[in-house]
Amino acid sequence: MFSRFTGKALNAIMIAQEEARRLRHACVGPEHILLGILGVPDNVVLHKMGFSNRQLRWLRGMIEAKMAYDDAGSDLGNIPFTEQARQLLCNIRQDAHGRGHNHVTVQDLFLTWVCDCAARSDPLMV
């Protein structure tokens, strides 16, 4: 599934999994993927948007406030992706290919995340 992801894009997915574990969630959802994107060091997307570290902390706090801690998660093993996250990852690969990219970048992750969440009227976008 991730063979065409760049190192930074793959890092975003690994951070998303870590965030799901930290929040004790049983699955990785689109909101965890956004936290993963925000957690990538030297992120071109965030740099181009002019986010400061303070603004990133605020944004992460706002996202986490919409997500509850849960006791269902496990500190061990792989955490599966929700159906929405799997569909998002599929859309990311398709969109990257449609933009003429041979690999999925952090920019591809972010652009498709925003488009998919806006199309679903996702509460994280409100």
C-alpha positions in Angstrom: 0.0 0.0 0.0 2.8 2.4 0.8 5.4 1.4 -1.8 5.1 4.7 -3.7 5.2 6.9 -0.6 8.2 9.2 -0.2 10.1 9.0 3.1 8.3 12.0 4.5 4.9 10.8 3.4 5.6 7.4 5.0 6.8 9.2 8.1 3.4 11.0 8.3 1.6 7.7 8.2 3.9 6.3 11.0 3.2 9.4 13.1 -0.5 8.9 12.5 -0.2 5.4 13.9 1.7 6.7 16.9 -1.0 9.4 17.5 -3.7 6.7 17.4 -1.7 4.7 20.0 -1.1 7.8 22.2 -4.8 8.6 22.1 -5.6 4.9 22.9 -7.7 4.6 19.7 -8.3 1.1 18.3 -8.0 2.3 14.6 -6.2 5.0 12.6 -8.7 7.4 11.1 -8.4 10.5 8.8 -7.9 12.7 11.9 -4.8 10.8 12.9 -3.5 11.1 9.3 -3.9 14.9 9.6 -2.0 14.8 12.9 0.7 12.7 11.1 1.0 15.4 8.4 1.3 18.1 11.0 4.0 16.1 12.8 6.4 15.7 9.8 9.6 17.7 10.4 10.6 20.2 7.7 7.1 19.9 6.2 6.9 21.9 2.9 3.1 22.2 3.2 3.3 23.9 6.6 6.2 26.0 5.6 4.4 27.3 2.5 1.3 28.0 4.6 3.5 30.0 7.0 2.6 28.1 10.2 4.6 28.9 13.3 5.4 26.3 15.9 2.9 28.1 18.2 0.2 27.9 15.6 0.9 24.2 15.0 0.5 23.5 18.7 -2.8 25.4 18.7 -4.0 23.5 15.6 -3.0 20.1 17.1 -4.8 21.0 20.3 -8.0 21.9 18.4 -7.9 18.6 16.5 -7.2 16.6 19.6 -10.1 18.4 21.5 -12.5 17.0 18.9 -11.1 13.5 19.5 -11.7 11.7 22.8 -9.1 9.6 24.5 -10.2 6.0 24.5 -9.4 2.8 26.4 -9.9 0.6 23.3 -6.4 1.2 21.9 -3.4 -1.0 22.5 0.2 0.0 23.0 1.3 -3.1 21.1 1.1 -4.3 17.5 -0.3 -2.7 14.4 -3.4 -0.6 14.5 -5.7 -1.1 11.6 -7.0 1.8 9.4 -10.7 2.7 9.5 -12.6 2.3 6.3 -12.5 6.1 5.8 -8.8 6.2 6.3 -8.3 3.3 3.8 -10.5 5.1 1.3 -8.5 8.3 1.9 -5.2 6.5 1.3 -6.6 5.1 -2.0 -7.7 8.5 -3.1 -4.3 10.0 -2.2 -2.6 7.5 -4.5 -5.0 8.2 -7.3 -4.8 11.9 -6.9 -1.0 11.9 -6.8 -1.0 9.8 -10.0 -3.6 12.2 -11.5 -1.2 15.1 -10.8 1.5 13.3 -12.6 3.5 12.3 -9.5 5.2 8.9 -9.5 5.3 9.0 -5.7 3.0 10.2 -3.0 4.4 13.2 -1.2 3.3 15.0 2.0 1.7 17.6 -0.2 -0.4 14.9 -1.9 -1.4 13.7 1.6 -2.5 17.1 2.6 -4.3 18.2 -0.6 -6.3 15.0 -0.8 -7.1 15.1 3.0 -8.5 18.6 2.7 -10.6 17.7 -0.5 -11.9 14.5 1.0 -12.9 16.0 4.3 -14.5 19.0 2.7 -16.5 16.7 0.4 -17.7 14.8 3.5 -18.4 17.9 5.5 -16.1 16.4 8.1 -16.5 18.0 11.5 -12.7 18.6 11.7 -13.1 21.0 8.8 -15.6 23.2 10.8 
